[in-house]
Amino acid sequence: MSVLDAIGETPLIPLTRVTAGIAAAVHLKAEFLNPGGSVKDRAALAMVRAAEESGELKPGGVIVEGTSGNTGIGLTIIAAQRGYRAVVVVPDKSSAEKLAILRAYGAEVIVTTGGVTRDDPRHVSQVAARLAAETPGGWLANQYDNPANPGAHYATTGPEIWRQTGGRVTHFVAGVGTGGTISGTGAYLREAGPVTIVGADPENSVYGGGDGSPYYVESIGHYVHPDTLEDVWPQSYHREVVDRIERVGDRESIEMTRRLAREEGLLVGASAGTAVVVALRVARELGPDGLVVVLAPDSGRAYLSKYFDDGWLRRTGFPAPPVPGPLVGDGPVTAPVLVPAAARVRDLTGATGVALLVLPRQGGLSPSPGDVVGSVPVDAVAGAAPDTPLAELAQPPLPTVGAGEAAAEAIGRTSADAGWLAVLTDGRIAGVVPRGALLTPGGTAR
């Protein structure tokens, strides 16, 4: 016996309070109870076993992976138990808790730039592939394209759900990240009986038809940089298995995540919040014979500094318990001047205030901070030739503050050199405000 024998056989937990008024039953598959705290333990173990059997991973070898954190944690636990080294590459948007957990298990953690094109050498997948190739004994797990990823769920997660429900499950709901969980589990359940497979996706993710812009829910969805030449989807995601995809905004996902903790006693990550929102939508369509199983991928303990932190919510513009004012949003917030990253000085003719250089996106959503590549005070272009690219005159993106954040806190954590601040509502830039407008005539926060 070892810790690896504790992977899988997670319980189904009926939801009882967030389901008020719904006739169908909704049961949550508690994957956060795996040893590494997430569903990714299953795929990690299956991928390592397959690599050992094929000879790709040899005794004393080095496991390398690019991940938002959870798969890396699972692989690092296995590495610790079986005597491998683990090198894990994560994007800079991953939570601090995930980095701390990886290091606690002995992983060498490489943090790289997120929000870049897949072919950028700084991309998580590029860095991981390079390190695996350069490291003696290195093996790249490659969860996005490794058939052992969906295979793990076809062999374990699907059969468990079918057995635990006595074959009564009518709908299965899961988020789509690498696609392995929903593809493998869904394939088994569809073969076992007439089960409808529903994907849960962030509103901006391209899986469900979003614009590919950044979002705040970790470990789910598919971001696409606008300069991407070819959008390559993971081979672990078998689209034909999924009957439909439902999109959920960041705000609704985060609010449900917090509700699950306070109303159901379930501390889970925001990707579980996304999936539960969808599960409840599905359940409302059903009668008392419906049984929806929703998979909760990971634990909220990996996100205590984010979704469960009231200060983080205020700073990013999401709803949070109120604080004494005045608040940032109480002031003279104005709409930002948005121009393409490739714009020129002549494009600011007649504009006032500050312009934000944004990556081009389709759709009418306000910009995500991750799509802003620079800022230009309009008065700073005076005298410049009309054909001058604004990128040559641009300053860094504006510091961000939340609309519901106390003005004093916003002043305290932003530089006095910042002329303007970008104001966030639900994580997106809803306006801009001169930093000085948050100060009283005496120079203190209003």
Phi, psi and chi 1 to 4 in degrees:
 res  aa     phi    psi   chi1   chi2   chi3   chi4
   1 MET       -  146.1  -67.9  -74.5  -69.4      -
   2 SER  -150.8  178.7   76.0      -      -      -
   3 VAL   -59.4  -26.1   66.7      -      -      -
   4 LEU   -67.6  -23.2  -53.9 -174.6      -      -
   5 ASP   -72.9  -11.0  -65.5  -61.4      -      -
   6 ALA   -89.3   -1.8      -      -      -      -
   7 ILE   -77.7  130.6  -65.8  174.1      -      -
   8 GLY    91.7 -175.8      -      -      -      -
   9 GLU    55.4   41.6  -66.3  -62.5  -22.5      -
  10 THR   -78.8  150.1   55.5      -      -      -
  11 PRO   -78.5  161.6   28.6  -35.3      -      -
  12 LEU   -97.8  128.9  -78.8 -175.7      -      -
  13 ILE  -116.7  117.4  -59.7  174.1      -      -
  14 PRO   -65.5  134.4  -18.3   31.2      -      -
  15 LEU   -84.6  135.9  -60.4 -178.0      -      -
  16 THR  -123.6  -26.1   59.2      -      -      -
  17 ARG  -106.0  -43.1  -63.8 -170.8   63.6 -166.7
  18 VAL   -70.8  -10.0  -61.3      -      -      -
  19 THR   -96.7   12.1   54.2      -      -      -
  20 ALA   -53.3  130.7      -      -      -      -
  21 GLY    85.4    0.8      -      -      -      -
  22 ILE  -103.0  129.0  -63.5  175.7      -      -
  23 ALA   -74.6  -38.5      -      -      -      -
  24 ALA   -73.9  154.1      -      -      -      -
  25 ALA   -84.8  143.8      -      -      -      -
  26 VAL  -126.6  117.8 -179.2      -      -      -
  27 HIS  -113.7  137.1  -68.7 -176.1      -      -
  28 LEU  -102.1  125.1 -178.6  139.7      -      -
  29 LYS   -83.1  110.4 -177.4   69.1  165.0  159.4
  30 ALA   -84.9   72.8      -      -      -      -
  31 GLU   -71.3  -13.6  -71.5  -61.1  -62.1      -
  32 PHE   -69.7   -8.3   53.6   88.1      -      -
  33 LEU   -88.1    1.5  -65.3  178.4      -      -
  34 ASN   -65.7  157.3  -78.5  -60.4      -      -
  35 PRO   -54.8  -38.4  -24.6   32.6      -      -
  36 GLY   -86.9    2.7      -      -      -      -
  37 GLY    85.8   10.9      -      -      -      -
  38 SER  -156.3  165.5   88.3      -      -      -
  39 VAL   -62.2  -22.0   68.3      -      -      -
  40 LYS   -68.0  -14.0  -64.8  -63.5 -173.0  176.6
  41 ASP   -58.1  -37.4  -72.7    2.9      -      -
  42 ARG   -62.9  -51.4  -64.0  179.9 -172.6 -101.1
  43 ALA   -64.9  -40.0      -      -      -      -
  44 ALA   -58.8  -46.6      -      -      -      -
  45 LEU   -64.9  -42.3 -178.0   57.0      -      -
  46 ALA   -65.1  -39.6      -      -      -      -
  47 MET   -68.2  -41.1  -69.6 -171.1  -64.2      -
  48 VAL   -65.6  -45.0  168.9      -      -      -
  49 ARG   -59.9  -42.6  -78.7  176.3  171.4  166.8
  50 ALA   -64.6  -38.9      -      -      -      -
  51 ALA   -70.1  -35.3      -      -      -      -
  52 GLU   -65.9  -42.9  -70.5  173.9  -24.0      -
  53 GLU   -67.1  -34.1  -68.9  171.3    2.9      -
  54 SER   -82.0  -14.4   69.3      -      -      -
  55 GLY    88.6    0.5      -      -      -      -
  56 GLU   -66.8  -34.6  -64.8  175.8   84.2      -
  57 LEU  -110.7  114.1  179.4   58.7      -      -
  58 LYS  -102.9  159.3  -64.4  177.8  171.5   55.3
  59 PRO   -50.9  134.0  -28.3   36.2      -      -
  60 GLY    78.6    7.8      -      -      -      -
  61 GLY   -73.8 -177.5      -      -      -      -
  62 VAL  -122.8  120.3 -177.7      -      -      -
  63 ILE   -86.8  126.1  -61.9  173.0      -      -
  64 VAL  -123.3  137.0 -176.8      -      -      -
  65 GLU  -154.3  146.2 -178.0   62.9  -31.2      -
  66 GLY   -99.0  131.7      -      -      -      -
  67 THR  -161.1  157.8  169.4      -      -      -
  68 SER   -78.6   -7.9   62.2      -      -      -
  69 GLY   141.2  -47.1      -      -      -      -
  70 ASN   -65.4  -45.8  -74.7  -29.8      -      -
  71 THR   -63.5  -38.2  -57.2      -      -      -
  72 GLY   -61.8  -38.2      -      -      -      -
  73 ILE   -64.3  -46.2  -68.3  169.5      -      -
  74 GLY   -60.1  -44.6      -      -      -      -
  75 LEU   -65.3  -36.4  -71.3  168.4      -      -
  76 THR   -68.9  -37.4  -58.2      -      -      -
  77 ILE   -61.6  -44.6  -70.4  173.3      -      -
  78 ILE   -65.2  -41.3  -63.5  165.0      -      -
  79 ALA   -59.5  -43.4      -      -      -      -
  80 ALA   -62.7  -40.3      -      -      -      -
  81 GLN   -75.2  -28.2 -157.7  -79.8  -34.1      -
  82 ARG  -109.2    3.8  -63.7 -157.5  174.8 -176.1
  83 GLY    84.5   25.5      -      -      -      -
  84 TYR   -99.9  161.9  -58.8  116.1      -      -
  85 ARG   -87.6  155.7  -80.9  178.7   54.1 -148.5
  86 ALA  -130.3  126.9      -      -      -      -
  87 VAL  -118.9  119.5  177.8      -      -      -
  88 VAL  -121.8  126.9  179.9      -      -      -
  89 VAL  -104.3  126.1 -177.0      -      -      -
  90 VAL  -129.3  149.9  -63.1      -      -      -
  91 PRO   -75.2  159.0   28.0  -33.9      -      -
  92 ASP   -72.0   -3.6   52.8   14.4      -      -
  93 LYS   -90.0   -6.3   75.9  168.8 -171.6  175.2
  94 SER   -65.7  147.5  -66.6      -      -      -
  95 SER   -65.3  152.3   70.5      -      -      -
  96 ALA   -62.1  -33.4      -      -      -      -
  97 GLU   -63.2  -41.0  -70.1   88.2  -16.6      -
  98 LYS   -62.9  -41.6  -74.2 -177.2 -178.3  177.0
  99 LEU   -62.7  -41.4  -55.8 -172.8      -      -
 100 ALA   -65.7  -39.5      -      -      -      -
 101 ILE   -65.0  -45.2  -67.5  168.8      -      -
 102 LEU   -56.8  -46.5  -76.6  163.6      -      -
 103 ARG   -67.2  -35.1  -67.0 -175.7  175.9  115.6
 104 ALA   -62.1  -34.8      -      -      -      -
 105 TYR   -83.4   -2.0  -79.5  118.6      -      -
 106 GLY   100.1   10.3      -      -      -      -
 107 ALA   -73.2  147.5      -      -      -      -
 108 GLU   -87.1  116.6  177.9 -176.0  -16.9      -
 109 VAL  -103.9  126.5  179.6      -      -      -
 110 ILE  -113.0  118.1  -50.1  -64.7      -      -
 111 VAL   -97.7  126.9 -179.9      -      -      -
 112 THR  -125.4  170.5 -171.1      -      -      -
 113 THR   -71.2  128.1  -56.6      -      -      -
 114 GLY   -90.5  174.2      -      -      -      -
 115 GLY    69.9   31.4      -      -      -      -
 116 VAL  -121.4  166.9  -64.4      -      -      -
 117 THR   -67.2  156.1   61.1      -      -      -
 118 ARG   -62.5  -29.2 -173.0  178.3  178.1   84.2
 119 ASP   -89.8    2.2   54.4   -2.8      -      -
 120 ASP   -70.2  133.6 -170.8  -58.7      -      -
 121 PRO   -61.9  -15.6   17.5  -29.4      -      -
 122 ARG   -86.9   -9.8  -61.7  169.7  -63.8  169.7
 123 HIS   -61.3  146.5 -169.3  -86.5      -      -
 124 VAL   -51.3  -47.6  168.8      -      -      -
 125 SER   -66.4  -35.9   63.5      -      -      -
 126 GLN   -68.9  -43.8  -63.2  -75.2   -7.9      -
 127 VAL   -63.4  -44.4  175.1      -      -      -
 128 ALA   -64.0  -43.4      -      -      -      -
 129 ALA   -63.5  -39.6      -      -      -      -
 130 ARG   -66.5  -43.4 -176.1  172.2   67.9 -107.9
 131 LEU   -65.1  -39.3  -71.1  172.8      -      -
 132 ALA   -64.2  -38.8      -      -      -      -
 133 ALA   -71.2  -32.9      -      -      -      -
 134 GLU   -87.0  -16.4  -65.4  173.1   -9.4      -
 135 THR   -93.1  122.5  -57.1      -      -      -
 136 PRO   -56.7  128.4  -25.2   35.4      -      -
 137 GLY    77.3    8.8      -      -      -      -
 138 GLY   -72.5  139.5      -      -      -      -
 139 TRP  -131.7  124.4  167.5   70.8      -      -
 140 LEU   -88.7  118.7  179.7   65.5      -      -
 141 ALA   -65.9  -41.0      -      -      -      -
 142 ASN    54.2   59.0 -167.7   19.7      -      -
 143 GLN   -58.5  -29.0   59.1  177.4  -40.5      -
 144 TYR   -67.5  -28.1  -72.7   88.6      -      -
 145 ASP  -124.6    6.9  -61.3  -33.5      -      -
 146 ASN   -87.1  119.7 -167.8  -36.9      -      -
 147 PRO   -63.4  -19.5   20.7  -31.8      -      -
 148 ALA   -68.6  -18.0      -      -      -      -
 149 ASN   -66.3  -64.9  177.4   -2.2      -      -
 150 PRO   -63.3  -29.5   20.7  -31.6      -      -
 151 GLY   -60.4  -34.8      -      -      -      -
 152 ALA   -61.2  -38.6      -      -      -      -
 153 HIS   -81.7  -28.8  -59.9  -73.3      -      -
 154 TYR   -66.1  -36.2 -176.3   88.3      -      -
 155 ALA   -83.7  -25.8      -      -      -      -
 156 THR  -125.8  -57.9   66.1      -      -      -
 157 THR   -63.6  -47.1  -43.6      -      -      -
 158 GLY   -60.0  -52.5      -      -      -      -
 159 PRO   -59.0  -36.8  -26.9   35.1      -      -
 160 GLU   -61.9  -46.7  -74.1  175.1   28.2      -
 161 ILE   -62.7  -43.5  -69.0  171.4      -      -
 162 TRP   -61.2  -43.5 -172.9 -105.4      -      -
 163 ARG   -69.0  -43.6 -175.3  179.8   68.0 -107.0
 164 GLN   -66.3  -28.1  -71.2  169.6  -35.9      -
 165 THR   -96.6    2.1   62.4      -      -      -
 166 GLY    60.2   30.2      -      -      -      -
 167 GLY    75.0   12.8      -      -      -      -
 168 ARG   -91.6   -7.0  -66.3 -174.7  -58.6  109.0
 169 VAL   -59.7  132.0   56.1      -      -      -
 170 THR  -108.3  -26.8   60.4      -      -      -
 171 HIS  -141.6  140.4  -65.5   72.8      -      -
 172 PHE  -122.0  129.5  173.5   66.3      -      -
 173 VAL  -121.6  131.5  177.8      -      -      -
 174 ALA  -153.3  153.0      -      -      -      -
 175 GLY   -71.5  163.6      -      -      -      -
 176 VAL  -119.9  112.6 -173.7      -      -      -
 177 GLY  -114.9  -92.0      -      -      -      -
 178 THR   -71.3  -20.7   67.1      -      -      -
 179 GLY    91.8   -7.2      -      -      -      -
 180 GLY   -64.8  -41.7      -      -      -      -
 181 THR   -64.9  -52.6  -60.1      -      -      -
 182 ILE   -70.0  -32.0 -163.2  167.3      -      -
 183 SER   -70.7  -49.3  -62.9      -      -      -
 184 GLY   -70.6  -47.1      -      -      -      -
 185 THR   -64.1  -45.8  -52.8      -      -      -
 186 GLY   -62.5  -40.5      -      -      -      -
 187 ALA   -61.3  -43.3      -      -      -      -
 188 TYR   -64.2  -47.9 -179.7   89.7      -      -
 189 LEU   -64.9  -36.2  -67.3  175.2      -      -
 190 ARG   -66.9  -32.8  -73.9  179.4   59.8  157.5
 191 GLU   -74.3  -32.0  -68.5  175.9    7.5      -
 192 ALA   -75.4  -32.0      -      -      -      -
 193 GLY  -172.9 -177.5      -      -      -      -
 194 PRO   -77.8   72.6   29.4  -34.2      -      -
 195 VAL  -104.2  131.1 -178.0      -      -      -
 196 THR   -89.3  131.2  -59.9      -      -      -
 197 ILE  -105.5  123.8  -49.9  -57.3      -      -
 198 VAL  -123.1  126.0 -176.0      -      -      -
 199 GLY   -90.7  142.0      -      -      -      -
 200 ALA  -110.4  129.9      -      -      -      -
 201 ASP  -140.1  141.4 -155.1   36.1      -      -
 202 PRO   -57.7  147.9  -25.1   35.0      -      -
 203 GLU   -54.9  -34.6 -176.8  178.3   19.7      -
 204 ASN   -89.9  -11.6  -50.0  -31.9      -      -
 205 SER   -66.8  144.7  165.0      -      -      -
 206 VAL   -76.4  -17.7  -61.1      -      -      -
 207 TYR   -54.5  -43.7  -73.4  143.8      -      -
 208 GLY   -96.2    9.3      -      -      -      -
 209 GLY    98.6   13.8      -      -      -      -
 210 GLY   -76.4  178.4      -      -      -      -
 211 ASP   -83.9   -1.9   63.7    3.4      -      -
 212 GLY    82.2    4.4      -      -      -      -
 213 SER   -75.0  164.6   61.2      -      -      -
 214 PRO   -61.9  153.6  -23.7   35.0      -      -
 215 TYR  -141.9  171.1   42.5   87.7      -      -
 216 TYR  -101.1  -11.9  -75.0   77.9      -      -
 217 VAL   -83.0  122.3  177.5      -      -      -
 218 GLU   -81.8  156.6  -75.8 -168.7   35.3      -
 219 SER    67.2   31.1  -55.5      -      -      -
 220 ILE  -158.7  156.7 -169.5  174.4      -      -
 221 GLY    80.4 -175.1      -      -      -      -
 222 HIS  -142.7  108.2 -172.6   55.5      -      -
 223 TYR   -85.3  142.8  162.4   82.0      -      -
 224 VAL  -134.4  122.7  177.4      -      -      -
 225 HIS   -70.5  139.0 -168.7  -77.1      -      -
 226 PRO   -59.7  -23.4  -24.3   34.5      -      -
 227 ASP   -87.4    6.3  -66.8  -22.5      -      -
 228 THR   -63.0  128.8  -61.5      -      -      -
 229 LEU   -78.0  -40.2  -61.4  176.6      -      -
 230 GLU  -142.2  121.5 -179.8 -176.3    5.7      -
 231 ASP   -82.1  104.0 -180.0   19.2      -      -
 232 VAL   -95.6  120.5  178.9      -      -      -
 233 TRP   -88.7  153.0  -73.0   21.7      -      -
 234 PRO   -62.4  140.7  -19.5   31.2      -      -
 235 GLN   -70.3  -17.7  -65.3  177.6   26.6      -
 236 SER   -71.8  -15.8  -67.7      -      -      -
 237 TYR   -95.8  114.4  178.5   33.7      -      -
 238 HIS  -102.4   94.4  -55.3  163.2      -      -
 239 ARG   -58.8  -30.6  -73.6 -178.6  -99.4 -175.2
 240 GLU   -67.3  -15.6   69.7  -80.3    2.1      -
 241 VAL   -78.1  -28.0  170.9      -      -      -
 242 VAL   -90.1  124.2 -178.8      -      -      -
 243 ASP   -76.8  -35.5  -67.1  -64.2      -      -
 244 ARG  -160.4  160.7   79.0 -169.5 -140.4 -140.4
 245 ILE  -125.4  134.7  -70.6 -176.3      -      -
 246 GLU  -111.4  136.0  -68.2  -78.5  -26.5      -
 247 ARG   -99.6  143.7  -64.0  163.7   61.2 -170.5
 248 VAL  -136.2  132.5 -177.0      -      -      -
 249 GLY   -73.7  158.4      -      -      -      -
 250 ASP   -56.2  -43.4  -76.9  -33.9      -      -
 251 ARG   -61.0  -46.3  176.1  174.4 -179.5  166.6
 252 GLU   -65.9  -38.1 -166.4  173.6    6.0      -
 253 SER   -63.3  -46.0  -65.9      -      -      -
 254 ILE   -68.8  -40.6  -66.8  169.9      -      -
 255 GLU   -62.5  -41.0  -72.3 -179.8  -23.8      -
 256 MET   -67.4  -36.6  178.7   55.5   70.9      -
 257 THR   -59.0  -43.8  -56.8      -      -      -
 258 ARG   -70.7  -35.5  -70.3  166.4   67.6   92.3
 259 ARG   -63.4  -40.8  -75.2 -172.8   64.7 -166.9
 260 LEU   -60.6  -36.8  -71.9  168.3      -      -
 261 ALA   -68.8  -42.6      -      -      -      -
 262 ARG   -91.9  -17.2  -61.1  178.6 -177.5 -164.6
 263 GLU  -112.7  -23.8  -62.9  178.9   34.3      -
 264 GLU  -118.4   -6.8  -60.8  -78.9   -1.2      -
 265 GLY    70.4   27.8      -      -      -      -
 266 LEU  -116.4  109.6  -64.8  168.9      -      -
 267 LEU   -91.7  100.7 -169.5   65.7      -      -
 268 VAL  -128.5  167.5  -65.8      -      -      -
 269 GLY   -78.5  170.1      -      -      -      -
 270 ALA   -70.4  -22.7      -      -      -      -
 271 SER   -66.8  -31.1   58.3      -      -      -
 272 ALA   -68.2  -38.2      -      -      -      -
 273 GLY   -59.1  -42.9      -      -      -      -
 274 THR   -58.5  -47.8  -56.0      -      -      -
 275 ALA   -65.6  -37.9      -      -      -      -
 276 VAL   -68.7  -38.7  170.5      -      -      -
 277 VAL   -54.5  -45.8  168.1      -      -      -
 278 VAL   -68.1  -41.1  172.5      -      -      -
 279 ALA   -59.1  -39.2      -      -      -      -
 280 LEU   -69.5  -36.4  -61.7 -175.6      -      -
 281 ARG   -59.8  -46.9  -72.3 -178.4 -167.6  170.5
 282 VAL   -63.6  -45.3  170.9      -      -      -
 283 ALA   -63.0  -33.2      -      -      -      -
 284 ARG   -65.2  -19.8  -70.3 -172.6 -175.1   99.3
 285 GLU   -83.7   -8.9  -57.1  168.9   -3.7      -
 286 LEU  -109.7  162.0  -52.6  175.3      -      -
 287 GLY   -93.5 -169.8      -      -      -      -
 288 PRO   -65.9  -15.8   20.1  -31.2      -      -
 289 ASP   -83.9   -6.7  -66.9  -26.8      -      -
 290 GLY   -75.4  141.8      -      -      -      -
 291 LEU  -136.4  108.2  173.5   52.1      -      -
 292 VAL   -98.9  125.9 -179.4      -      -      -
 293 VAL  -106.2  124.4  172.1      -      -      -
 294 VAL  -117.3  134.4   55.1      -      -      -
 295 LEU   -94.4  125.9 -171.6  138.2      -      -
 296 ALA   -99.2  106.0      -      -      -      -
 297 PRO   -69.6  -36.1  -14.9   28.4      -      -
 298 ASP  -150.9  176.6   64.3    2.1      -      -
 299 SER   -89.9  146.4  170.3      -      -      -
 300 GLY   -70.6  -11.6      -      -      -      -
 301 ARG   -64.5  -19.4  -66.2 -177.7 -179.1 -176.6
 302 ALA   -83.2    0.0      -      -      -      -
 303 TYR  -135.9   24.9  -52.1   99.6      -      -
 304 LEU   -63.1  -27.5  -65.4  177.0      -      -
 305 SER   -85.3    0.0   64.4      -      -      -
 306 LYS  -120.2  -94.3  -62.8 -178.6   78.2  170.2
 307 TYR   -63.0  -23.7  -44.0  121.8      -      -
 308 PHE  -101.5    5.2  -62.5   98.0      -      -
 309 ASP  -103.8  116.1 -177.1  -88.5      -      -
 310 ASP   -61.7  -35.5  -67.7  -15.5      -      -
 311 GLY   -64.8  -42.2      -      -      -      -
 312 TRP   -62.1  -41.7 -178.5   88.1      -      -
 313 LEU   -60.4  -45.0  -67.1  176.3      -      -
 314 ARG   -65.3  -41.5  -65.3 -171.9 -166.5   98.3
 315 ARG   -65.5  -27.1  -68.5 -169.7  -64.8  -85.6
 316 THR  -100.8    2.3   48.8      -      -      -
 317 GLY    84.8   16.3      -      -      -      -
 318 PHE   -93.4  157.2  -69.4  104.0      -      -
 319 PRO   -59.4  138.5  -24.6   34.1      -      -
 320 ALA  -152.7  161.4      -      -      -      -
 321 PRO   -52.9  136.4  -27.8   36.4      -      -
 322 PRO   -67.1  154.7   24.5  -33.6      -      -
 323 VAL  -122.8  159.1  -67.7      -      -      -
 324 PRO   -58.9  139.4  -22.8   33.5      -      -
 325 GLY   -86.0 -170.8      -      -      -      -
 326 PRO   -71.4  154.1   26.0  -33.4      -      -
 327 LEU  -104.2  160.5  -52.8  178.5      -      -
 328 VAL   -55.3  -43.1  168.8      -      -      -
 329 GLY   -70.9   -8.6      -      -      -      -
 330 ASP   -77.8  -15.4  -64.4  -22.8      -      -
 331 GLY   -89.1 -168.8      -      -      -      -
 332 PRO   -80.8   68.3   31.3  -34.8      -      -
 333 VAL   -77.0  129.6  177.9      -      -      -
 334 THR  -118.6  158.1   59.1      -      -      -
 335 ALA   -66.8  138.6      -      -      -      -
 336 PRO   -75.2  153.9   29.1  -34.4      -      -
 337 VAL   -86.9  115.7  178.2      -      -      -
 338 LEU  -105.1  127.4  -55.8  177.2      -      -
 339 VAL  -133.5  150.9  -66.0      -      -      -
 340 PRO   -60.9  152.7  -19.1   30.8      -      -
 341 ALA   -58.9  -25.4      -      -      -      -
 342 ALA   -94.1   11.5      -      -      -      -
 343 ALA   -66.7  163.4      -      -      -      -
 344 ARG  -120.2  169.7  -61.8  179.6 -179.1  -86.6
 345 VAL   -54.8  -39.4  166.9      -      -      -
 346 ARG   -61.4  -21.3   61.6  171.2  175.2  -92.6
 347 ASP   -72.9   -9.2  -63.7  -42.6      -      -
 348 LEU  -100.6    9.5  -67.9 -174.4      -      -
 349 THR   -58.1  123.8  -59.1      -      -      -
 350 GLY    85.6   -4.9      -      -      -      -
 351 ALA   -82.0  157.8      -      -      -      -
 352 THR  -133.1  162.3   58.4      -      -      -
 353 GLY    83.6 -124.7      -      -      -      -
 354 VAL  -132.9  141.9   62.9      -      -      -
 355 ALA  -105.8  142.7      -      -      -      -
 356 LEU  -107.8  127.9  -54.4 -177.0      -      -
 357 LEU   -87.6  116.8  -82.0   62.5      -      -
 358 VAL  -121.0  149.7  -62.7      -      -      -
 359 LEU   -70.7  141.6  -61.8  173.0      -      -
 360 PRO   -69.3  132.8   25.6  -33.8      -      -
 361 ARG  -134.4  151.7  -65.6  -78.4 -176.7 -173.4
 362 GLN   -89.3  140.0  -61.5  -64.3  -38.9      -
 363 GLY   114.2  168.0      -      -      -      -
 364 GLY  -103.2   12.6      -      -      -      -
 365 LEU   -70.0  148.4  -67.7  175.4      -      -
 366 SER   -66.0  155.2   57.0      -      -      -
 367 PRO   -69.6  146.5   24.2  -33.2      -      -
 368 SER   -82.5  145.3  163.2      -      -      -
 369 PRO   -54.7  -29.4  -26.4   35.2      -      -
 370 GLY   -69.7  -14.4      -      -      -      -
 371 ASP  -100.4    1.9  -86.3  -12.7      -      -
 372 VAL   -94.7  122.7  177.2      -      -      -
 373 VAL  -106.0   -5.5  -63.8      -      -      -
 374 GLY   179.0  171.2      -      -      -      -
 375 SER  -138.7  148.8   61.0      -      -      -
 376 VAL  -138.6  109.8 -179.8      -      -      -
 377 PRO   -60.7  129.7  -21.6   33.4      -      -
 378 VAL   -59.5  -37.5  173.0      -      -      -
 379 ASP   -68.8  -13.2   57.2   11.6      -      -
 380 ALA   -78.5  -11.6      -      -      -      -
 381 VAL   -97.5   -0.7  -53.8      -      -      -
 382 ALA   -58.1  129.5      -      -      -      -
 383 GLY    89.3  -11.7      -      -      -      -
 384 ALA   -77.1  148.8      -      -      -      -
 385 ALA   -61.5  140.2      -      -      -      -
 386 PRO   -56.3  -31.0  -25.0   34.7      -      -
 387 ASP   -86.0    1.7  -74.2  -22.2      -      -
 388 THR   -66.2  125.9  -56.6      -      -      -
 389 PRO   -62.0  133.5  -21.8   33.7      -      -
 390 LEU   -63.0  -27.0  -73.9  176.7      -      -
 391 ALA   -59.1  -28.9      -      -      -      -
 392 GLU   -73.1  -21.4  -65.8 -178.0    3.4      -
 393 LEU  -105.9   -3.8  -53.1  173.3      -      -
 394 ALA   -70.9  146.6      -      -      -      -
 395 GLN  -100.3  170.9  -60.0  173.2    7.3      -
 396 PRO   -58.9  161.1  -23.2   33.9      -      -
 397 PRO   -54.9  151.9  -26.3   35.7      -      -
 398 LEU   -67.4  147.3  -58.7 -178.3      -      -
 399 PRO   -59.5  146.4  -19.3   30.8      -      -
 400 THR  -106.3  144.7   59.5      -      -      -
 401 VAL  -137.2  156.1  -65.9      -      -      -
 402 GLY   -91.2  146.9      -      -      -      -
 403 ALA   -61.7  -32.8      -      -      -      -
 404 GLY   -94.1    9.9      -      -      -      -
 405 GLU   -82.8  144.7 -175.2  178.1    4.0      -
 406 ALA   -63.6  135.7      -      -      -      -
 407 ALA   -57.3  -37.1      -      -      -      -
 408 ALA   -63.8  -40.0      -      -      -      -
 409 GLU   -67.8  -41.3 -179.5 -179.7  -25.7      -
 410 ALA   -62.3  -41.4      -      -      -      -
 411 ILE   -65.8  -40.8  -73.0  -64.9      -      -
 412 GLY   -66.8  -27.0      -      -      -      -
 413 ARG  -108.4    6.2   66.6  179.5 -174.6   82.3
 414 THR  -115.5  151.5   55.8      -      -      -
 415 SER   -69.6  142.1  170.5      -      -      -
 416 ALA   -63.5  -18.1      -      -      -      -
 417 ASP   -79.7  -11.0  -65.2  -28.2      -      -
 418 ALA   -76.1  119.0      -      -      -      -
 419 GLY   -77.3  -35.5      -      -      -      -
 420 TRP  -131.1  156.7  -68.0   80.3      -      -
 421 LEU  -127.3  142.6  -55.9  173.4      -      -
 422 ALA   -90.9  129.9      -      -      -      -
 423 VAL  -100.6  125.2 -179.4      -      -      -
 424 LEU  -100.3  137.7  -56.6 -178.9      -      -
 425 THR  -128.0  123.8  -62.4      -      -      -
 426 ASP    52.3   38.1  -69.6  -14.2      -      -
 427 GLY    81.4    0.4      -      -      -      -
 428 ARG  -121.3  155.8  -67.8 -162.9  164.3 -115.6
 429 ILE   -76.5  108.4  -61.8  174.8      -      -
 430 ALA   -95.6  -14.8      -      -      -      -
 431 GLY  -177.8 -179.3      -      -      -      -
 432 VAL  -132.5  155.4  -66.5      -      -      -
 433 VAL  -144.9  137.8   61.7      -      -      -
 434 PRO   -63.2  133.2  -18.0   30.6      -      -
 435 ARG   -57.5  -36.1 -174.6  175.8 -177.3  -84.7
 436 GLY   -63.3  -21.7      -      -      -      -
 437 ALA   -71.4  -15.9      -      -      -      -
 438 LEU   -88.2    0.0  -59.1 -177.2      -      -
 439 LEU  -105.6  148.6  -63.3  169.9      -      -
 440 THR   -77.8  166.4   65.2      -      -      -
 441 PRO   -54.3  -24.3  -28.5   35.9      -      -
 442 GLY   -82.9   -1.9      -      -      -      -
 443 GLY    91.8    5.6      -      -      -      -
 444 THR  -100.6  165.4   59.9      -      -      -
 445 ALA   -63.0  134.7      -      -      -      -
 446 ARG   -72.3      -   58.8  172.6  170.7   75.9
